[in-house]
Amino acid sequence: LTINNMKISIIIPYKADRGYLDAAVRSVECQSFKNFEIIESKSDALAGHNFNEGVKRATGDLVRYLCDDDMLAPDSLYHTNRLWSNGWDFAHGNALNFWPDGRQQIHVPAIQVPTLADMLNANQIHGGSVVYHARVFERYQFDPELWTAEEYDFNMSLLSGGCSIGYIPETLYLYRRHAQQKSLGNTNPAYQFKRNEIKRFIKMTF
């Protein structure tokens, strides 16, 4: 193993194909960096449970989450491998939000190396852009009971436990905004109120 050829496990947790799964898989298969494995983890359980099950099958040095309705940015794995510092437990980068009408918006984190206090104030990390060193899963797992904000909860757990975070200054993730999303794409006020209640509950646990 060298720092320049780390195997990356990409886990795609999902309940059912919403019509985007093929695009998600192709975005990995087309990566210029080829030392990866794709793990599809499907069941009727929540995403956190399915991700945890995928981790059990992962053999990579690094592990990343890919939603079935999103895609990896071109050269995402190349930049991850190229810029990864062995001292990091996890790292995040930039993400491109895109809409069905063709709109695009780049997300660059305002705080590149956030503390737990920063995260309690507001989520500083685009969840899709995060890559984890496999060693973190020896101590931590996603909360299988959370139906939303599971990445936010997990990332704060890592920071609370003293894990180190890094920043990769490249666009790593393509985040599809659509009405069937379980997060920001669903703009129904009642739905977003419920999501925010979950996030408030999560903050209270730290």
Secondary structure by P-SEA (a helix, b strand, c coil): ccccbbbbbbbbbbccccccaaaaaaaaaacccccbbbbbbbccccaaaaaaaaaaaccccbbbbbccccccccaaaaaaaaccccccccbbbbbbbbcccbbbbbbbbccccccaaaaaacccccccccccccccccccccccccccaaaaaaaaaaaaabbbbbbcccccbbbbbcccccccccccaaaaaaaaaaaaaaaaac
